[in-house]
Amino acid sequence: MPGAGQKLMRLYAAALNRRDVYLLDEATQAAGTAPFIPLSDGAGELIEVDLSVARWRPGDRVITTFFPFWLN
C-alpha cells in the first residue's frame, strides 16, 4: 500500500543507463546521499494511489524521472 502522498506503479519497461552504473560505483555513492535507486528510466501504470493524491488516478500511464522537481 502506498504511504501518505505516494503512488504504486506497475513497471512495464525499464532501462539501465550510465547514471545507474555511476550510482552503483562506491566512489560516487560516497559523494552523494543514500539511498540510491537504480533504473533511472521506466514506464508503467499507476495501480494504487494514496487518497491524499489529487492529480493522479489508478490507470494513469506514467514514466520515471531522476529530476522529480524539474518542471520545465
PQR file with spaces between the fields and no chain letter, atoms N, CA, C, O and H, PARSE charges and radii, in Angstrom:
ATOM       1  N    MET     1       0.838   -1.191    0.000 -0.4000 1.5000
ATOM       2  CA   MET     1       0.000    0.000    0.000 -0.0000 2.0000
ATOM       3  C    MET     1       0.875    1.243    0.000  0.5500 1.7000
ATOM       4  O    MET     1       1.854    1.315    0.743 -0.5500 1.4000
ATOM       5  N    PRO     2       0.528    2.219   -0.828 -0.5600 1.5000
ATOM       6  CA   PRO     2       1.296    3.460   -0.826  0.2800 2.0000
ATOM       7  C    PRO     2       1.091    4.226    0.482  0.5500 1.7000
ATOM       8  O    PRO     2       0.002    4.218    1.056 -0.5500 1.4000
ATOM       9  N    GLY     3       2.140    4.877    0.934 -0.4000 1.5000
ATOM      10  CA   GLY     3       2.049    5.714    2.121 -0.0000 2.0000
ATOM      11  C    GLY     3       1.460    7.071    1.772  0.5500 1.7000
ATOM      12  O    GLY     3       1.014    7.293    0.646 -0.5500 1.4000
ATOM      13  H    GLY     3       3.024    4.883    0.467  0.4000 1.0000
ATOM      14  N    ALA     4       1.460    7.967    2.732 -0.4000 1.5000
ATOM      15  CA   ALA     4       0.888    9.303    2.550 -0.0000 2.0000
ATOM      16  C    ALA     4       1.551   10.027    1.372  0.5500 1.7000
ATOM      17  O    ALA     4       2.769   10.207    1.347 -0.5500 1.4000
ATOM      18  H    ALA     4       1.822    7.786    3.646  0.4000 1.0000
ATOM      19  N    GLY     5       0.745   10.431    0.415 -0.4000 1.5000
ATOM      20  CA   GLY     5       1.246   11.160   -0.753 -0.0000 2.0000
ATOM      21  C    GLY     5       1.954   10.304   -1.784  0.5500 1.7000
ATOM      22  O    GLY     5       2.507   10.847   -2.741 -0.5500 1.4000
ATOM      23  H    GLY     5      -0.244   10.285    0.435  0.4000 1.0000
ATOM      24  N    GLN     6       1.960    8.994   -1.631 -0.4000 1.5000
ATOM      25  CA   GLN     6       2.678    8.108   -2.539 -0.0000 2.0000
ATOM      26  C    GLN     6       1.751    7.430   -3.536  0.5500 1.7000
ATOM      27  O    GLN     6       0.530    7.404   -3.381 -0.5500 1.4000
ATOM      28  H    GLN     6       1.511    8.553   -0.854  0.4000 1.0000
ATOM      29  N    LYS     7       2.396    6.877   -4.579 -0.4000 1.5000
ATOM      30  CA   LYS     7       1.696    6.129   -5.618 -0.0000 2.0000
ATOM      31  C    LYS     7       2.416    4.807   -5.825  0.5500 1.7000
ATOM      32  O    LYS     7       3.630    4.728   -5.632 -0.5500 1.4000
ATOM      33  H    LYS     7       3.388    6.899   -4.705  0.4000 1.0000
ATOM      34  N    LEU     8       1.689    3.772   -6.215 -0.4000 1.5000
ATOM      35  CA   LEU     8       2.288    2.474   -6.520 -0.0000 2.0000
ATOM      36  C    LEU     8       2.184    2.260   -8.019  0.5500 1.7000
ATOM      37  O    LEU     8       1.100    2.348   -8.596 -0.5500 1.4000
ATOM      38  H    LEU     8       0.704    3.836   -6.372  0.4000 1.0000
ATOM      39  N    MET     9       3.328    1.978   -8.651 -0.4000 1.5000
ATOM      40  CA   MET     9       3.401    1.879  -10.106 -0.0000 2.0000
ATOM      41  C    MET     9       3.742    0.453  -10.522  0.5500 1.7000
ATOM      42  O    MET     9       4.634   -0.170   -9.945 -0.5500 1.4000
ATOM      43  H    MET     9       4.209    1.907   -8.183  0.4000 1.0000
ATOM      44  N    ARG    10       3.036   -0.062  -11.519 -0.4000 1.5000
ATOM      45  CA   ARG    10       3.399   -1.341  -12.151 -0.0000 2.0000
ATOM      46  C    ARG    10       4.341   -0.972  -13.288  0.5500 1.7000
ATOM      47  O    ARG    10       3.953   -0.262  -14.216 -0.5500 1.4000
ATOM      48  H    ARG    10       2.311    0.443  -11.988  0.4000 1.0000
ATOM      49  N    LEU    11       5.560   -1.447  -13.218 -0.4000 1.5000
ATOM      50  CA   LEU    11       6.581   -1.116  -14.206 -0.0000 2.0000
ATOM      51  C    LEU    11       6.484   -2.068  -15.388  0.5500 1.7000
ATOM      52  O    LEU    11       6.568   -3.284  -15.216 -0.5500 1.4000
ATOM      53  H    LEU    11       5.875   -2.024  -12.464  0.4000 1.0000
ATOM      54  N    TYR    12       6.308   -1.523  -16.588 -0.4000 1.5000
ATOM      55  CA   TYR    12       6.220   -2.341  -17.802 -0.0000 2.0000
ATOM      56  C    TYR    12       7.526   -2.361  -18.586  0.5500 1.7000
ATOM      57  O    TYR    12       7.816   -3.337  -19.277 -0.5500 1.4000
ATOM      58  H    TYR    12       6.240   -0.535  -16.728  0.4000 1.0000
ATOM      59  N    ALA    13       8.313   -1.301  -18.487 -0.4000 1.5000
ATOM      60  CA   ALA    13       9.585   -1.231  -19.214 -0.0000 2.0000
ATOM      61  C    ALA    13      10.587   -0.452  -18.383  0.5500 1.7000
ATOM      62  O    ALA    13      10.235    0.540  -17.746 -0.5500 1.4000
ATOM      63  H    ALA    13       8.078   -0.508  -17.925  0.4000 1.0000
ATOM      64  N    ALA    14      11.836   -0.900  -18.390 -0.4000 1.5000
ATOM      65  CA   ALA    14      12.885   -0.221  -17.630 -0.0000 2.0000
ATOM      66  C    ALA    14      14.195   -0.312  -18.391  0.5500 1.7000
ATOM      67  O    ALA    14      14.404   -1.217  -19.199 -0.5500 1.4000
ATOM      68  H    ALA    14      12.122   -1.706  -18.908  0.4000 1.0000
ATOM      69  N    ALA    15      15.073    0.645  -18.116 -0.4000 1.5000
ATOM      70  CA   ALA    15      16.379    0.648  -18.765 -0.0000 2.0000
ATOM      71  C    ALA    15      17.449    1.018  -17.750  0.5500 1.7000
ATOM      72  O    ALA    15      17.257    1.922  -16.937 -0.5500 1.4000
ATOM      73  H    ALA    15      14.903    1.380  -17.460  0.4000 1.0000
ATOM      74  N    LEU    16      18.554    0.330  -17.798 -0.4000 1.5000
ATOM      75  CA   LEU    16      19.731    0.724  -17.035 -0.0000 2.0000
ATOM      76  C    LEU    16      20.552    1.636  -17.925  0.5500 1.7000
ATOM      77  O    LEU    16      20.765    1.334  -19.099 -0.5500 1.4000
ATOM      78  H    LEU    16      18.709   -0.405  -18.458  0.4000 1.0000
ATOM      79  N    ASN    17      21.013    2.741  -17.380 -0.4000 1.5000
ATOM      80  CA   ASN    17      21.837    3.640  -18.184 -0.0000 2.0000
ATOM      81  C    ASN    17      23.085    4.035  -17.404  0.5500 1.7000
ATOM      82  O    ASN    17      23.335    3.510  -16.319 -0.5500 1.4000
ATOM      83  H    ASN    17      20.840    2.986  -16.426  0.4000 1.0000
ATOM      84  N    ARG    18      23.859    4.950  -17.950 -0.4000 1.5000
ATOM      85  CA   ARG    18      25.139    5.339  -17.352 -0.0000 2.0000
ATOM      86  C    ARG    18      24.952    5.854  -15.926  0.5500 1.7000
ATOM      87  O    ARG    18      25.796    5.586  -15.070 -0.5500 1.4000
ATOM      88  H    ARG    18      23.656    5.377  -18.831  0.4000 1.0000
ATOM      89  N    ARG    19      23.875    6.585  -15.647 -0.4000 1.5000
ATOM      90  CA   ARG    19      23.630    7.090  -14.291 -0.0000 2.0000
ATOM      91  C    ARG    19      23.516    5.933  -13.304  0.5500 1.7000
ATOM      92  O    ARG    19      24.025    6.026  -12.187 -0.5500 1.4000
ATOM      93  H    ARG    19      23.190    6.803  -16.342  0.4000 1.0000
ATOM      94  N    ASP    20      22.868    4.863  -13.693 -0.4000 1.5000
ATOM      95  CA   ASP    20      22.731    3.716  -12.810 -0.0000 2.0000
ATOM      96  C    ASP    20      24.084    3.094  -12.487  0.5500 1.7000
ATOM      97  O    ASP    20      24.324    2.682  -11.352 -0.5500 1.4000
ATOM      98  H    ASP    20      22.455    4.788  -14.601  0.4000 1.0000
ATOM      99  N    VAL    21      24.961    3.026  -13.470 -0.4000 1.5000
ATOM     100  CA   VAL    21      26.307    2.484  -13.242 -0.0000 2.0000
ATOM     101  C    VAL    21      27.064    3.385  -12.272  0.5500 1.7000
ATOM     102  O    VAL    21      27.739    2.892  -11.368 -0.5500 1.4000
ATOM     103  H    VAL    21      24.766    3.361  -14.392  0.4000 1.0000
ATOM     104  N    TYR    22      26.956    4.709  -12.452 -0.4000 1.5000
ATOM     105  CA   TYR    22      27.615    5.643  -11.541 -0.0000 2.0000
ATOM     106  C    TYR    22      27.101    5.484  -10.112  0.5500 1.7000
ATOM     107  O    TYR    22      27.890    5.523   -9.167 -0.5500 1.4000
ATOM     108  H    TYR    22      26.408    5.109  -13.186  0.4000 1.0000
ATOM     109  N    LEU    23      25.798    5.305   -9.942 -0.4000 1.5000
ATOM     110  CA   LEU    23      25.233    5.174   -8.598 -0.0000 2.0000
ATOM     111  C    LEU    23      25.697    3.913   -7.895  0.5500 1.7000
ATOM     112  O    LEU    23      25.777    3.875   -6.667 -0.5500 1.4000
ATOM     113  H    LEU    23      25.158    5.273  -10.710  0.4000 1.0000
ATOM     114  N    LEU    24      26.004    2.882   -8.667 -0.4000 1.5000
ATOM     115  CA   LEU    24      26.468    1.629   -8.078 -0.0000 2.0000
ATOM     116  C    LEU    24      27.957    1.641   -7.761  0.5500 1.7000
ATOM     117  O    LEU    24      28.460    0.746   -7.082 -0.5500 1.4000
ATOM     118  H    LEU    24      25.939    2.913   -9.665  0.4000 1.0000
ATOM     119  N    ASP    25      28.662    2.660   -8.256 -0.4000 1.5000
ATOM     120  CA   ASP    25      30.087    2.810   -8.008 -0.0000 2.0000
ATOM     121  C    ASP    25      30.285    3.386   -6.602  0.5500 1.7000
ATOM     122  O    ASP    25      29.710    4.425   -6.279 -0.5500 1.4000
ATOM     123  H    ASP    25      28.254    3.387   -8.808  0.4000 1.0000
ATOM     124  N    GLU    26      31.072    2.742   -5.784 -0.4000 1.5000
ATOM     125  CA   GLU    26      31.251    3.170   -4.397 -0.0000 2.0000
ATOM     126  C    GLU    26      31.777    4.597   -4.281  0.5500 1.7000
ATOM     127  O    GLU    26      31.391    5.310   -3.354 -0.5500 1.4000
ATOM     128  H    GLU    26      31.539    1.898   -6.046  0.4000 1.0000
ATOM     129  N    ALA    27      32.641    5.033   -5.188 -0.4000 1.5000
ATOM     130  CA   ALA    27      33.198    6.384   -5.122 -0.0000 2.0000
ATOM     131  C    ALA    27      32.099    7.423   -5.317  0.5500 1.7000
ATOM     132  O    ALA    27      32.098    8.453   -4.644 -0.5500 1.4000
ATOM     133  H    ALA    27      32.955    4.454   -5.940  0.4000 1.0000
ATOM     134  N    THR    28      31.168    7.166   -6.225 -0.4000 1.5000
ATOM     135  CA   THR    28      30.070    8.099   -6.466 -0.0000 2.0000
ATOM     136  C    THR    28      29.120    8.117   -5.283  0.5500 1.7000
ATOM     137  O    THR    28      28.623    9.179   -4.909 -0.5500 1.4000
ATOM     138  H    THR    28      31.169    6.329   -6.772  0.4000 1.0000
ATOM     139  N    GLN    29      28.858    6.963   -4.689 -0.4000 1.5000
ATOM     140  CA   GLN    29      27.951    6.897   -3.546 -0.0000 2.0000
ATOM     141  C    GLN    29      28.481    7.712   -2.375  0.5500 1.7000
ATOM     142  O    GLN    29      27.707    8.339   -1.652 -0.5500 1.4000
ATOM     143  H    GLN    29      29.262    6.100   -4.994  0.4000 1.0000
ATOM     144  N    ALA    30      29.791    7.707   -2.184 -0.4000 1.5000
ATOM     145  CA   ALA    30      30.370    8.450   -1.073 -0.0000 2.0000
ATOM     146  C    ALA    30      30.142    9.950   -1.239  0.5500 1.7000
ATOM     147  O    ALA    30      30.077   10.676   -0.247 -0.5500 1.4000
ATOM     148  H    ALA    30      30.421    7.198   -2.772  0.4000 1.0000
ATOM     149  N    ALA    31      30.021   10.422   -2.474 -0.4000 1.5000
ATOM     150  CA   ALA    31      29.851   11.849   -2.731 -0.0000 2.0000
ATOM     151  C    ALA    31      28.402   12.309   -2.612  0.5500 1.7000
ATOM     152  O    ALA    31      28.151   13.507   -2.486 -0.5500 1.4000
ATOM     153  H    ALA    31      30.073    9.832   -3.280  0.4000 1.0000
ATOM     154  N    GLY    32      27.441   11.380   -2.650 -0.4000 1.5000
ATOM     155  CA   GLY    32      26.030   11.754   -2.627 -0.0000 2.0000
ATOM     156  C    GLY    32      25.349   11.309   -1.357  0.5500 1.7000
ATOM     157  O    GLY    32      25.997   10.925   -0.383 -0.5500 1.4000
ATOM     158  H    GLY    32      27.645   10.407   -2.753  0.4000 1.0000
ATOM     159  N    THR    33      24.043   11.366   -1.382 -0.4000 1.5000
ATOM     160  CA   THR    33      23.283   10.909   -0.224 -0.0000 2.0000
ATOM     161  C    THR    33      22.514    9.651   -0.597  0.5500 1.7000
ATOM     162  O    THR    33      21.902    9.585   -1.663 -0.5500 1.4000
ATOM     163  H    THR    33      23.517   11.678   -2.173  0.4000 1.0000
ATOM     164  N    ALA    34      22.544    8.676    0.260 -0.4000 1.5000
ATOM     165  CA   ALA    34      21.853    7.411    0.027 -0.0000 2.0000
ATOM     166  C    ALA    34      20.417    7.532    0.515  0.5500 1.7000
ATOM     167  O    ALA    34      20.143    8.481    1.249 -0.5500 1.4000
ATOM     168  H    ALA    34      23.042    8.729    1.126  0.4000 1.0000
ATOM     169  N    PRO    35      19.496    6.676    0.182 -0.5600 1.5000
ATOM     170  CA   PRO    35      19.717    5.512   -0.683  0.2800 2.0000
ATOM     171  C    PRO    35      19.571    5.874   -2.156  0.5500 1.7000
ATOM     172  O    PRO    35      18.819    6.777   -2.523 -0.5500 1.4000
ATOM     173  N    PHE    36      20.296    5.159   -2.974 -0.4000 1.5000
ATOM     174  CA   PHE    36      20.193    5.325   -4.412 -0.0000 2.0000
ATOM     175  C    PHE    36      19.300    4.235   -4.976  0.5500 1.7000
ATOM     176  O    PHE    36      19.373    3.085   -4.542 -0.5500 1.4000
ATOM     177  H    PHE    36      20.906    4.425   -2.675  0.4000 1.0000
ATOM     178  N    ILE    37      18.473    4.579   -5.923 -0.4000 1.5000
ATOM     179  CA   ILE    37      17.593    3.612   -6.545 -0.0000 2.0000
ATOM     180  C    ILE    37      17.942    3.530   -8.024  0.5500 1.7000
ATOM     181  O    ILE    37      17.768    4.511   -8.746 -0.5500 1.4000
ATOM     182  H    ILE    37      18.413    5.513   -6.275  0.4000 1.0000
ATOM     183  N    PRO    38      18.434    2.373   -8.497 -0.5600 1.5000
ATOM     184  CA   PRO    38      18.750    2.262   -9.917  0.2800 2.0000
ATOM     185  C    PRO    38      17.475    2.219  -10.760  0.5500 1.7000
ATOM     186  O    PRO    38      16.368    2.306  -10.229 -0.5500 1.4000
ATOM     187  N    LEU    39      17.634    2.087  -12.037 -0.4000 1.5000
ATOM     188  CA   LEU    39      16.554    2.116  -13.031 -0.0000 2.0000
ATOM     189  C    LEU    39      16.021    3.536  -13.194  0.5500 1.7000
ATOM     190  O    LEU    39      14.878    3.836  -12.850 -0.5500 1.4000
ATOM     191  H    LEU    39      18.533    2.016  -12.469  0.4000 1.0000
ATOM     192  N    SER    40      16.877    4.393  -13.725 -0.4000 1.5000
ATOM     193  CA   SER    40      16.530    5.796  -13.925 -0.0000 2.0000
ATOM     194  C    SER    40      15.388    5.977  -14.908  0.5500 1.7000
ATOM     195  O    SER    40      14.612    6.925  -14.790 -0.5500 1.4000
ATOM     196  H    SER    40      17.805    4.150  -14.005  0.4000 1.0000
ATOM     197  N    ASP    41      15.280    5.096  -15.860 -0.4000 1.5000
ATOM     198  CA   ASP    41      14.269    5.227  -16.902 -0.0000 2.0000
ATOM     199  C    ASP    41      13.282    4.073  -16.817  0.5500 1.7000
ATOM     200  O    ASP    41      13.671    2.905  -16.798 -0.5500 1.4000
ATOM     201  H    ASP    41      15.910    4.326  -15.956  0.4000 1.0000
ATOM     202  N    GLY    42      12.006    4.412  -16.767 -0.4000 1.5000
ATOM     203  CA   GLY    42      10.989    3.375  -16.711 -0.0000 2.0000
ATOM     204  C    GLY    42       9.635    3.920  -17.123  0.5500 1.7000
ATOM     205  O    GLY    42       9.399    5.128  -17.078 -0.5500 1.4000
ATOM     206  H    GLY    42      11.689    5.361  -16.782  0.4000 1.0000
ATOM     207  N    ALA    43       8.757    3.030  -17.520 -0.4000 1.5000
ATOM     208  CA   ALA    43       7.402    3.406  -17.913 -0.0000 2.0000
ATOM     209  C    ALA    43       6.432    2.362  -17.390  0.5500 1.7000
ATOM     210  O    ALA    43       6.742    1.171  -17.346 -0.5500 1.4000
ATOM     211  H    ALA    43       8.948    2.050  -17.557  0.4000 1.0000
ATOM     212  N    GLY    44       5.261    2.823  -16.998 -0.4000 1.5000
ATOM     213  CA   GLY    44       4.274    1.884  -16.475 -0.0000 2.0000
ATOM     214  C    GLY    44       2.938    2.537  -16.225  0.5500 1.7000
ATOM     215  O    GLY    44       2.571    3.520  -16.869 -0.5500 1.4000
ATOM     216  H    GLY    44       5.010    3.790  -17.034  0.4000 1.0000
ATOM     217  N    GLU    45       2.216    1.970  -15.273 -0.4000 1.5000
ATOM     218  CA   GLU    45       0.845    2.389  -14.984 -0.0000 2.0000
ATOM     219  C    GLU    45       0.658    2.435  -13.467  0.5500 1.7000
ATOM     220  O    GLU    45       1.146    1.561  -12.751 -0.5500 1.4000
ATOM     221  H    GLU    45       2.513    1.171  -14.750  0.4000 1.0000
ATOM     222  N    LEU    46      -0.039    3.442  -12.988 -0.4000 1.5000
ATOM     223  CA   LEU    46      -0.341    3.522  -11.567 -0.0000 2.0000
ATOM     224  C    LEU    46      -1.412    2.492  -11.233  0.5500 1.7000
ATOM     225  O    LEU    46      -2.434    2.394  -11.911 -0.5500 1.4000
ATOM     226  H    LEU    46      -0.436    4.153  -13.570  0.4000 1.0000
ATOM     227  N    ILE    47      -1.157    1.724  -10.171 -0.4000 1.5000
ATOM     228  CA   ILE    47      -2.152    0.726   -9.778 -0.0000 2.0000
ATOM     229  C    ILE    47      -2.817    1.080   -8.452  0.5500 1.7000
ATOM     230  O    ILE    47      -3.934    0.640   -8.182 -0.5500 1.4000
ATOM     231  H    ILE    47      -0.326    1.804   -9.620  0.4000 1.0000
ATOM     232  N    GLU    48      -2.137    1.876   -7.619 -0.4000 1.5000
ATOM     233  CA   GLU    48      -2.735    2.352   -6.373 -0.0000 2.0000
ATOM     234  C    GLU    48      -2.234    3.763   -6.112  0.5500 1.7000
ATOM     235  O    GLU    48      -1.083    4.091   -6.399 -0.5500 1.4000
ATOM     236  H    GLU    48      -1.229    2.233   -7.838  0.4000 1.0000
ATOM     237  N    VAL    49      -3.117    4.594   -5.562 -0.4000 1.5000
ATOM     238  CA   VAL    49      -2.785    5.983   -5.271 -0.0000 2.0000
ATOM     239  C    VAL    49      -3.325    6.320   -3.887  0.5500 1.7000
ATOM     240  O    VAL    49      -4.478    6.016   -3.580 -0.5500 1.4000
ATOM     241  H    VAL    49      -4.052    4.328   -5.329  0.4000 1.0000
ATOM     242  N    ASP    50      -2.499    6.948   -3.049 -0.4000 1.5000
ATOM     243  CA   ASP    50      -2.957    7.366   -1.726 -0.0000 2.0000
ATOM     244  C    ASP    50      -4.096    8.379   -1.871  0.5500 1.7000
ATOM     245  O    ASP    50      -4.117    9.162   -2.820 -0.5500 1.4000
ATOM     246  H    ASP    50      -1.563    7.195   -3.299  0.4000 1.0000
ATOM     247  N    LEU    51      -5.026    8.360   -0.941 -0.4000 1.5000
ATOM     248  CA   LEU    51      -6.202    9.232   -1.009 -0.0000 2.0000
ATOM     249  C    LEU    51      -5.853   10.717   -1.009  0.5500 1.7000
ATOM     250  O    LEU    51      -6.637   11.534   -1.493 -0.5500 1.4000
ATOM     251  H    LEU    51      -5.009    7.723   -0.170  0.4000 1.0000
ATOM     252  N    SER    52      -4.683   11.078   -0.469 -0.4000 1.5000
ATOM     253  CA   SER    52      -4.295   12.488   -0.431 -0.0000 2.0000
ATOM     254  C    SER    52      -3.745   12.988   -1.765  0.5500 1.7000
ATOM     255  O    SER    52      -3.507   14.186   -1.919 -0.5500 1.4000
ATOM     256  H    SER    52      -4.047   10.414   -0.075  0.4000 1.0000
ATOM     257  N    VAL    53      -3.540   12.097   -2.724 -0.4000 1.5000
ATOM     258  CA   VAL    53      -3.008   12.476   -4.035 -0.0000 2.0000
ATOM     259  C    VAL    53      -4.165   12.895   -4.933  0.5500 1.7000
ATOM     260  O    VAL    53      -5.052   12.091   -5.218 -0.5500 1.4000
ATOM     261  H    VAL    53      -3.732   11.123   -2.599  0.4000 1.0000
ATOM     262  N    ALA    54      -4.160   14.150   -5.380 -0.4000 1.5000
ATOM     263  CA   ALA    54      -5.281   14.674   -6.162 -0.0000 2.0000
ATOM     264  C    ALA    54      -5.055   14.600   -7.672  0.5500 1.7000
ATOM     265  O    ALA    54      -6.017   14.476   -8.431 -0.5500 1.4000
ATOM     266  H    ALA    54      -3.439   14.803   -5.148  0.4000 1.0000
ATOM     267  N    ARG    55      -3.823   14.671   -8.110 -0.4000 1.5000
ATOM     268  CA   ARG    55      -3.546   14.795   -9.549 -0.0000 2.0000
ATOM     269  C    ARG    55      -3.564   13.459  -10.294  0.5500 1.7000
ATOM     270  O    ARG    55      -3.846   13.432  -11.492 -0.5500 1.4000
ATOM     271  H    ARG    55      -3.042   14.772   -7.493  0.4000 1.0000
ATOM     272  N    TRP    56      -3.277   12.379   -9.626 -0.4000 1.5000
ATOM     273  CA   TRP    56      -3.101   11.083  -10.279 -0.0000 2.0000
ATOM     274  C    TRP    56      -4.185   10.104   -9.861  0.5500 1.7000
ATOM     275  O    TRP    56      -4.728   10.190   -8.760 -0.5500 1.4000
ATOM     276  H    TRP    56      -3.048   12.400   -8.653  0.4000 1.0000
ATOM     277  N    ARG    57      -4.494    9.166  -10.762 -0.4000 1.5000
ATOM     278  CA   ARG    57      -5.504    8.137  -10.516 -0.0000 2.0000
ATOM     279  C    ARG    57      -4.974    6.775  -10.965  0.5500 1.7000
ATOM     280  O    ARG    57      -4.136    6.712  -11.865 -0.5500 1.4000
ATOM     281  H    ARG    57      -4.052    9.096  -11.657  0.4000 1.0000
ATOM     282  N    PRO    58      -5.444    5.695  -10.362 -0.5600 1.5000
ATOM     283  CA   PRO    58      -5.081    4.371  -10.872  0.2800 2.0000
ATOM     284  C    PRO    58      -5.443    4.267  -12.353  0.5500 1.7000
ATOM     285  O    PRO    58      -6.498    4.731  -12.785 -0.5500 1.4000
ATOM     286  N    GLY    59      -4.546    3.651  -13.115 -0.4000 1.5000
ATOM     287  CA   GLY    59      -4.746    3.529  -14.553 -0.0000 2.0000
ATOM     288  C    GLY    59      -3.983    4.568  -15.356  0.5500 1.7000
ATOM     289  O    GLY    59      -3.802    4.400  -16.562 -0.5500 1.4000
ATOM     290  H    GLY    59      -3.689    3.274  -12.763  0.4000 1.0000
ATOM     291  N    ASP    60      -3.522    5.658  -14.703 -0.4000 1.5000
ATOM     292  CA   ASP    60      -2.731    6.668  -15.415 -0.0000 2.0000
ATOM     293  C    ASP    60      -1.414    6.055  -15.857  0.5500 1.7000
ATOM     294  O    ASP    60      -0.768    5.342  -15.090 -0.5500 1.4000
ATOM     295  H    ASP    60      -3.669    5.795  -13.724  0.4000 1.0000
ATOM     296  N    ARG    61      -1.016    6.329  -17.090 -0.4000 1.5000
ATOM     297  CA   ARG    61       0.274    5.878  -17.599 -0.0000 2.0000
ATOM     298  C    ARG    61       1.325    6.903  -17.199  0.5500 1.7000
ATOM     299  O    ARG    61       1.108    8.106  -17.345 -0.5500 1.4000
ATOM     300  H    ARG    61      -1.541    6.908  -17.714  0.4000 1.0000
ATOM     301  N    VAL    62       2.466    6.433  -16.693 -0.4000 1.5000
ATOM     302  CA   VAL    62       3.486    7.317  -16.142 -0.0000 2.0000
ATOM     303  C    VAL    62       4.887    6.861  -16.551  0.5500 1.7000
ATOM     304  O    VAL    62       5.092    5.729  -16.989 -0.5500 1.4000
ATOM     305  H    VAL    62       2.642    5.456  -16.574  0.4000 1.0000
ATOM     306  N    ILE    63       5.843    7.778  -16.393 -0.4000 1.5000
ATOM     307  CA   ILE    63       7.257    7.476  -16.590 -0.0000 2.0000
ATOM     308  C    ILE    63       8.011    7.891  -15.329  0.5500 1.7000
ATOM     309  O    ILE    63       7.524    8.711  -14.551 -0.5500 1.4000
ATOM     310  H    ILE    63       5.676    8.698  -16.037  0.4000 1.0000
ATOM     311  N    THR    64       9.184    7.329  -15.134 -0.4000 1.5000
ATOM     312  CA   THR    64      10.029    7.720  -14.011 -0.0000 2.0000
ATOM     313  C    THR    64      10.970    8.826  -14.434  0.5500 1.7000
ATOM     314  O    THR    64      11.209    9.029  -15.625 -0.5500 1.4000
ATOM     315  H    THR    64       9.579    6.663  -15.766  0.4000 1.0000
ATOM     316  N    THR    65      11.500    9.537  -13.463 -0.4000 1.5000
ATOM     317  CA   THR    65      12.475   10.587  -13.737 -0.0000 2.0000
ATOM     318  C    THR    65      13.419   10.725  -12.556  0.5500 1.7000
ATOM     319  O    THR    65      13.021   10.494  -11.415 -0.5500 1.4000
ATOM     320  H    THR    65      11.306    9.372  -12.496  0.4000 1.0000
ATOM     321  N    PHE    66      14.657   11.097  -12.817 -0.4000 1.5000
ATOM     322  CA   PHE    66      15.555   11.336  -11.696 -0.0000 2.0000
ATOM     323  C    PHE    66      15.707   12.827  -11.430  0.5500 1.7000
ATOM     324  O    PHE    66      16.578   13.229  -10.659 -0.5500 1.4000
ATOM     325  H    PHE    66      14.980   11.285  -13.744  0.4000 1.0000
ATOM     326  N    PHE    67      14.870   13.656  -12.060 -0.4000 1.5000
ATOM     327  CA   PHE    67      14.748   15.085  -11.747 -0.0000 2.0000
ATOM     328  C    PHE    67      13.293   15.363  -11.372  0.5500 1.7000
ATOM     329  O    PHE    67      12.592   16.038  -12.126 -0.5500 1.4000
ATOM     330  H    PHE    67      14.163   13.329  -12.687  0.4000 1.0000
ATOM     331  N    PRO    68      12.819   14.862  -10.228 -0.5600 1.5000
ATOM     332  CA   PRO    68      11.389   14.936   -9.915  0.2800 2.0000
ATOM     333  C    PRO    68      10.835   16.337   -9.726  0.5500 1.7000
ATOM     334  O    PRO    68       9.624   16.532   -9.831 -0.5500 1.4000
ATOM     335  N    PHE    69      11.678   17.312   -9.452 -0.4000 1.5000
ATOM     336  CA   PHE    69      11.179   18.663   -9.201 -0.0000 2.0000
ATOM     337  C    PHE    69      11.452   19.615  -10.362  0.5500 1.7000
ATOM     338  O    PHE    69      11.236   20.819  -10.226 -0.5500 1.4000
ATOM     339  H    PHE    69      12.661   17.154   -9.367  0.4000 1.0000
ATOM     340  N    TRP    70      11.923   19.103  -11.502 -0.4000 1.5000
ATOM     341  CA   TRP    70      12.192   19.922  -12.674 -0.0000 2.0000
ATOM     342  C    TRP    70      10.910   20.018  -13.480  0.5500 1.7000
ATOM     343  O    TRP    70      10.472   19.031  -14.073 -0.5500 1.4000
ATOM     344  H    TRP    70      12.099   18.125  -11.613  0.4000 1.0000
ATOM     345  N    LEU    71      10.305   21.194  -13.507 -0.4000 1.5000
ATOM     346  CA   LEU    71       9.007   21.375  -14.124 -0.0000 2.0000
ATOM     347  C    LEU    71       9.066   21.973  -15.520  0.5500 1.7000
ATOM     348  O    LEU    71       8.021   22.103  -16.157 -0.5500 1.4000
ATOM     349  H    LEU    71      10.660   21.995  -13.025  0.4000 1.0000
ATOM     350  N    ASN    72      10.220   22.336  -16.019 -0.4000 1.5000
ATOM     351  CA   ASN    72      10.321   22.925  -17.369 -0.0000 2.0000
ATOM     352  C    ASN    72      10.475   21.866  -18.435  0.5500 1.7000
ATOM     353  O    ASN    72      10.573   22.191  -19.619 -0.5500 1.4000
ATOM     354  H    ASN    72      11.069   22.230  -15.501  0.4000 1.0000
